[in-house]
Amino acid sequence: MNIKIAQWRPEYETGDVIIDEQHQSLFSTINALNSAMLEGQGQALLEKTLQSLKDYTTIHFDTEEKFMLDHKYPGYVEHKMKHEALKAKVLSFEKENHDDLSKLTNAVSHFLTDWLIHHIKDEDLKMIVFCRHGHWSESKPDDIPSFVSGASKIEIAQWRPEYETGYILIDNQHQSLFHAINALNSAMLAGRGAELLERTLDILNIYTTIHFETEEEVMLKNNYPGYLDHKAKHELLREQVKEFNQQIKIQNKSDITITVSHFLTDWLIHHIKNEDQKMISFLRQKRQK
């Protein structure tokens, strides 16, 4: 059953399309953990979720903090302290006693949902309103209309029902990458594509580790006959990401940004529609038997 405990709503929009896409990516991470818990796999995914969170707090918080500094946001220090508090909490989860993984998994899931939603509705909205207007606003967060900062909200990687594999955990992870692609595209439209390119590649490195491991474990566990071929396609993306990381050191970042964006959109959609669907069809047939 697909129960999303972290549901994205219009009221959570900050108006900055890059930041919003990154927030939605974390929503997908939270829902992937919750889906795994419902399927009895929460403990198995906990370590990967914590790793994803550590990387998220680096990439996304860097984006927000640069945004605040660029706009001389007076609440920068206080906002940054709240970011540091989340980083510290994630590290504390890693150090906690793992004897009761079920309890720890629940604690992580609940903390993330509560923290993320309240942080977006309160701190991020205050920041965006100031940076947009250049002064503090007396409006309450819920009264603030959403706006688009520096770019139109054009999603080149649009999630559609036809991309659903039927395996909730995998679908949530796929959606997380869709958000990363759209964040890069939004940055390109705002003239910040080269700036966000390295961070997008960081997200890809995380994705190719966490998500591919999830899929490959599912295939092995169920003796999927197409495992080796599917895994080989995963390796191709891993190698392409490595190549992009090498290219940005010697080539024009603007040119590579467009190439990365198009490659990811094409690869992801075709991989989901073809390879993942074949895998899921096999798993469904096996369950029915």
C-alpha positions as CSV (number, residue, x, y, z in Angstrom):
1,M,0.0,0.0,0.0
2,N,1.3,3.4,-1.0
3,I,1.0,5.5,2.1
4,K,3.0,8.7,1.9
5,I,3.6,10.2,5.4
6,A,5.5,13.2,3.9
7,Q,3.1,14.6,1.3
8,W,4.2,17.5,-0.7
9,R,1.6,20.3,-0.7
10,P,1.5,23.8,-2.4
11,E,1.8,25.5,1.0
12,Y,5.3,24.1,1.3
13,E,6.6,25.8,-1.9
14,T,9.2,28.4,-1.2
15,G,9.0,29.7,-4.7
16,D,12.6,29.0,-5.6
17,V,12.3,26.1,-8.0
18,I,15.8,24.7,-7.3
19,I,15.2,24.6,-3.5
20,D,11.7,23.2,-3.9
21,E,13.0,20.3,-6.1
22,Q,15.6,19.5,-3.5
23,H,13.0,19.5,-0.8
24,Q,10.8,17.2,-2.8
25,S,13.7,14.9,-3.2
26,L,14.0,14.5,0.5
27,F,10.2,13.9,0.7
28,S,10.8,11.0,-1.6
29,T,13.6,9.7,0.6
30,I,11.3,9.8,3.7
31,N,8.5,8.0,1.8
32,A,11.0,5.4,0.6
33,L,12.0,4.7,4.2
34,N,8.3,4.5,5.3
35,S,7.5,2.2,2.3
36,A,10.3,-0.1,3.3
37,M,9.0,-0.1,6.9
38,L,5.5,-1.2,5.7
39,E,7.1,-4.0,3.7
40,G,9.2,-5.1,6.6
41,Q,12.4,-3.8,5.0
42,G,12.8,-0.6,7.1
43,Q,15.8,-1.8,9.0
44,A,17.6,-2.9,5.8
45,L,17.1,0.6,4.3
46,L,17.9,2.6,7.5
47,E,21.7,2.8,7.0
48,K,21.2,3.9,3.3
49,T,18.7,6.5,4.4
50,L,21.1,7.9,6.9
51,Q,23.8,8.1,4.3
52,S,21.4,9.8,1.9
53,L,20.6,12.3,4.6
54,K,24.2,13.1,5.3
55,D,24.7,13.8,1.6
56,Y,21.5,15.8,1.4
57,T,22.5,18.0,4.3
58,T,25.7,18.8,2.5
59,I,24.3,19.4,-1.0
60,H,21.0,21.1,-0.2
61,F,22.1,23.2,2.8
62,D,25.1,24.5,0.7
63,T,22.6,25.6,-1.9
64,E,20.3,27.3,0.6
65,E,23.2,29.0,2.5
66,K,24.8,30.3,-0.7
67,F,21.3,31.7,-1.7
68,M,21.0,33.5,1.7
69,L,24.5,34.9,1.5
70,D,24.0,36.1,-2.0
71,H,20.9,38.0,-0.9
72,K,22.4,39.3,2.4
73,Y,19.7,37.6,4.4
74,P,19.8,38.9,8.0
75,G,18.5,35.6,9.4
76,Y,21.4,33.7,7.8
77,V,23.2,32.8,11.1
78,E,20.1,31.5,12.8
79,H,19.0,29.6,9.8
80,K,22.4,28.0,9.4
81,M,22.3,27.0,13.0
82,K,19.1,25.0,12.3
83,H,20.8,23.3,9.5
84,E,23.7,22.4,11.8
85,A,21.2,21.0,14.3
86,L,19.8,18.6,11.6
87,K,23.3,17.5,10.7
88,A,24.1,16.8,14.3
89,K,20.9,14.8,14.8
90,V,21.6,12.7,11.8
91,L,25.1,11.9,13.2
92,S,23.5,11.1,16.6
93,F,21.2,8.6,14.9
94,E,24.3,6.9,13.5
95,K,25.8,6.6,16.9
96,E,22.7,5.3,18.7
97,N,22.4,1.7,19.9
98,H,21.4,-0.5,17.0
99,D,20.1,-3.3,19.1
100,D,16.6,-2.1,18.5
101,L,16.7,-1.2,14.8
102,S,12.9,-1.1,14.5
103,K,12.6,1.6,17.2
104,L,15.5,3.6,15.6
105,T,13.9,3.3,12.1
106,N,10.6,4.7,13.5
107,A,12.4,7.5,15.3
108,V,14.3,8.6,12.2
109,S,11.2,8.5,10.0
110,H,9.1,10.6,12.5
111,F,11.9,13.1,13.1
112,L,12.5,13.7,9.4
113,T,8.8,14.2,8.6
114,D,8.3,16.6,11.5
115,W,11.5,18.5,11.0
116,L,11.3,18.9,7.2
117,I,7.7,20.1,7.1
118,H,8.1,22.6,9.9
119,H,11.5,23.9,8.6
120,I,10.0,24.5,5.1
121,K,6.8,26.1,6.4
122,D,8.7,28.4,8.8
123,E,12.4,29.0,8.2
124,D,12.5,28.6,4.5
125,L,9.5,30.7,3.7
126,K,10.8,33.6,5.8
127,M,14.1,33.3,4.0
128,I,12.5,33.2,0.5
129,V,10.2,36.1,1.2
130,F,13.0,38.4,2.4
131,C,15.3,37.4,-0.5
132,R,12.5,38.0,-3.0
133,H,11.4,41.4,-1.7
134,G,14.5,42.6,0.1
135,H,12.7,43.2,3.4
136,W,10.9,41.3,6.1
137,S,7.2,40.6,5.4
138,E,4.4,40.8,7.9
139,S,2.5,38.1,6.0
140,K,2.1,34.7,7.6
141,P,3.7,31.8,5.8
142,D,0.3,30.3,4.8
143,D,-0.7,33.6,3.3
144,I,2.3,34.0,1.1
145,P,1.6,33.2,-2.6
146,S,4.2,31.0,-4.3
147,F,6.4,32.6,-6.9
148,V,9.1,31.4,-9.2
149,S,12.6,32.9,-8.6
150,G,14.7,33.5,-11.7
151,A,13.2,30.7,-13.9
152,S,9.9,29.2,-15.1
153,K,9.0,25.9,-13.5
154,I,9.4,23.6,-16.4
155,E,9.8,20.0,-15.6
156,I,11.7,18.1,-18.3
157,A,11.5,14.9,-16.3
158,Q,7.8,14.6,-15.5
159,W,6.7,11.7,-13.3
160,R,3.7,9.9,-14.9
161,P,1.6,6.9,-13.9
162,E,3.1,4.9,-16.7
163,Y,6.5,5.0,-15.0
164,E,5.3,3.3,-11.9
165,T,6.9,0.0,-11.4
166,G,4.3,-1.0,-8.7
167,Y,7.1,-1.5,-6.2
168,I,6.6,1.5,-3.9
169,L,10.2,1.6,-2.5
170,I,11.7,1.8,-6.0
171,D,9.2,4.3,-7.3
172,N,10.0,6.7,-4.5
173,Q,13.7,6.4,-5.2
174,H,13.0,7.1,-8.9
175,Q,11.0,10.2,-8.1
176,S,13.9,11.5,-6.0
177,L,16.1,11.4,-9.1
178,F,13.4,13.1,-11.2
179,H,13.5,16.0,-8.7
180,A,17.3,16.1,-9.0
181,I,17.0,16.4,-12.8
182,N,14.4,19.1,-12.6
183,A,16.5,21.0,-10.1
184,L,19.4,21.0,-12.5
185,N,17.1,22.1,-15.4
186,S,15.6,24.9,-13.2
187,A,19.1,26.1,-12.4
188,M,20.0,26.2,-16.1
189,L,16.9,28.3,-16.8
190,A,18.0,30.7,-14.0
191,G,21.6,30.9,-15.4
192,R,22.9,28.8,-12.6
193,G,23.3,25.4,-14.3
194,A,27.1,25.3,-14.2
195,E,27.0,26.2,-10.5
196,L,24.6,23.3,-9.6
197,L,26.2,20.7,-12.0
198,E,28.7,19.3,-9.5
199,R,26.0,19.0,-6.8
200,T,23.8,17.2,-9.3
201,L,26.6,14.8,-10.0
202,D,27.1,14.3,-6.2
203,I,23.4,13.4,-6.0
204,L,23.9,10.9,-8.9
205,N,26.8,9.3,-7.1
206,I,24.5,8.8,-4.1
207,Y,21.7,7.5,-6.3
208,T,23.8,5.0,-8.2
209,T,24.9,3.6,-4.9
210,I,21.6,3.6,-2.8
211,H,19.0,2.9,-5.5
212,F,20.9,0.5,-7.6
213,E,21.8,-1.5,-4.5
214,T,18.1,-1.6,-3.6
215,E,17.1,-2.9,-7.0
216,E,20.0,-5.4,-7.3
217,E,19.2,-6.8,-3.8
218,V,15.5,-7.3,-4.9
219,M,16.6,-9.1,-8.1
220,L,19.0,-11.4,-6.3
221,K,16.6,-12.2,-3.5
222,N,14.0,-13.3,-6.1
223,N,16.4,-15.1,-8.5
224,Y,15.6,-12.7,-11.4
225,P,16.9,-14.2,-14.6
226,G,17.7,-10.8,-16.1
227,Y,19.8,-9.8,-13.1
228,L,23.2,-9.7,-14.9
229,D,21.9,-7.8,-17.9
230,H,20.1,-5.3,-15.7
231,K,23.1,-4.8,-13.4
232,A,25.3,-4.2,-16.5
233,K,23.0,-1.3,-17.4
234,H,23.4,0.1,-13.9
235,E,27.2,-0.1,-14.4
236,L,26.9,1.9,-17.6
237,L,25.3,4.8,-15.7
238,R,27.9,4.6,-13.0
239,E,30.7,4.8,-15.6
240,Q,28.9,7.7,-17.3
241,V,28.7,9.6,-14.0
242,K,32.5,9.0,-13.5
243,E,33.1,10.3,-17.0
244,F,31.0,13.5,-16.4
245,N,33.0,14.1,-13.2
246,Q,36.2,14.0,-15.3
247,Q,34.8,16.2,-18.0
248,I,33.9,19.1,-15.7
249,K,37.6,19.4,-14.8
250,I,38.7,20.1,-18.3
251,Q,35.6,21.3,-20.3
252,N,33.1,24.2,-20.3
253,K,30.6,23.5,-17.5
254,S,27.7,25.1,-19.4
255,D,28.1,22.6,-22.3
256,I,28.4,19.6,-20.0
257,T,25.4,20.8,-17.9
258,I,23.1,20.5,-21.0
259,T,24.6,17.1,-21.9
260,V,24.1,15.8,-18.3
261,S,20.5,17.0,-18.1
262,H,19.5,15.4,-21.5
263,F,21.3,12.2,-20.8
264,L,19.7,11.8,-17.4
265,T,16.2,12.4,-18.6
266,D,16.5,10.1,-21.6
267,W,18.3,7.3,-19.6
268,L,16.1,7.4,-16.6
269,I,12.7,7.4,-18.4
270,H,13.8,4.6,-20.8
271,H,15.4,2.5,-18.1
272,I,12.2,2.7,-16.0
273,K,9.9,2.0,-18.9
274,N,11.9,-0.9,-20.2
275,E,14.3,-2.6,-17.8
276,D,12.6,-1.9,-14.5
277,Q,9.2,-2.9,-15.9
278,K,10.6,-6.2,-17.1
279,M,12.0,-6.8,-13.6
280,I,8.7,-5.8,-11.8
281,S,6.6,-8.0,-14.2
282,F,8.7,-11.0,-13.2
283,L,8.3,-10.2,-9.5
284,R,4.6,-9.8,-9.8
285,Q,4.2,-13.1,-11.6
286,K,6.3,-14.8,-8.9
287,R,4.1,-13.4,-6.1
288,Q,1.0,-14.7,-7.9
289,K,2.4,-18.1,-8.0
